[in-house]
Amino acid sequence: MREFVRTNHPDVGGDPEVFAAGLAKLQAARDGAPPSPETPTPLPADHGNGPVVLVHRHGLRGLLARFRDWRERRRRGPRVV
């Protein structure tokens, strides 16, 4: 599968239609189902409609906040018990 993707991906000059058809065949073979000529199911209408939160850390306060976060991560104990 990796060889197919590396050689036929549209970002490296492959044909997008051939790539999509080949991926459908590979996924069908992996799942054990016959390949379907249908297009993929679109995402639901409410996908991605959540709130967007922007965090701005500018200037000296932002630098100090990043340093404080880094230092807290360094002083934290190991995750493995």
C-alpha positions as CSV (number, residue, x, y, z in Angstrom):
1,M,0.0,0.0,0.0
2,R,2.8,2.4,0.9
3,E,4.5,1.8,-2.5
4,F,1.2,2.6,-4.3
5,V,0.7,5.8,-2.3
6,R,4.3,7.0,-2.8
7,T,4.3,6.5,-6.5
8,N,0.7,7.6,-7.4
9,H,-0.1,10.4,-4.9
10,P,-1.1,13.6,-6.6
11,D,1.4,15.6,-4.6
12,V,4.2,13.7,-6.4
13,G,2.7,14.0,-9.8
14,G,0.2,11.2,-9.9
15,D,-3.3,11.3,-11.4
16,P,-5.9,12.1,-8.7
17,E,-8.5,9.9,-10.3
18,V,-6.2,6.9,-10.5
19,F,-5.1,7.5,-6.9
20,A,-8.6,7.6,-5.6
21,A,-9.6,4.4,-7.5
22,G,-6.5,2.6,-6.3
23,L,-7.1,3.6,-2.7
24,A,-10.7,2.3,-3.0
25,K,-9.4,-1.0,-4.3
26,L,-6.8,-1.3,-1.5
27,Q,-9.2,-0.4,1.2
28,A,-11.8,-2.9,-0.1
29,A,-9.2,-5.6,-0.2
30,R,-8.2,-4.8,3.3
31,D,-11.8,-4.9,4.5
32,G,-12.7,-7.9,2.5
33,A,-15.6,-6.2,0.7
34,P,-15.9,-5.6,-3.0
35,P,-14.8,-2.1,-4.2
36,S,-17.6,0.4,-4.3
37,P,-17.8,3.0,-7.1
38,E,-19.7,5.4,-4.8
39,T,-18.1,8.6,-3.6
40,P,-17.1,8.8,0.1
41,T,-19.8,9.8,2.6
42,P,-19.7,13.5,3.2
43,L,-19.2,14.9,6.6
44,P,-22.3,15.9,8.7
45,A,-23.4,19.5,8.4
46,D,-22.5,20.2,12.0
47,H,-18.9,19.0,11.6
48,G,-16.5,21.7,12.6
49,N,-19.1,24.2,13.8
50,G,-17.7,24.4,17.4
51,P,-16.3,27.5,18.9
52,V,-12.9,28.7,17.9
53,V,-10.6,29.8,20.7
54,L,-7.5,31.9,19.9
55,V,-4.8,32.3,22.5
56,H,-2.5,35.2,22.0
57,R,0.8,35.3,23.9
58,H,2.7,38.3,22.8
59,G,5.6,40.1,24.1
60,L,7.4,39.5,27.4
61,R,4.3,38.1,29.1
62,G,4.0,35.5,26.3
63,L,7.6,34.6,26.6
64,L,7.4,34.2,30.4
65,A,4.3,32.1,30.1
66,R,6.0,29.8,27.6
67,F,9.1,29.5,29.8
68,R,6.9,28.8,32.9
69,D,5.0,26.0,31.0
70,W,8.3,24.5,29.8
71,R,9.8,24.6,33.3
72,E,6.7,22.9,34.8
73,R,6.9,20.2,32.2
74,R,10.6,19.6,33.0
75,R,9.9,19.4,36.8
76,R,7.0,17.0,36.4
77,G,7.6,13.4,37.5
78,P,7.8,10.5,35.1
79,R,4.6,9.3,33.5
80,V,5.6,5.7,34.0
81,V,5.0,4.4,37.6
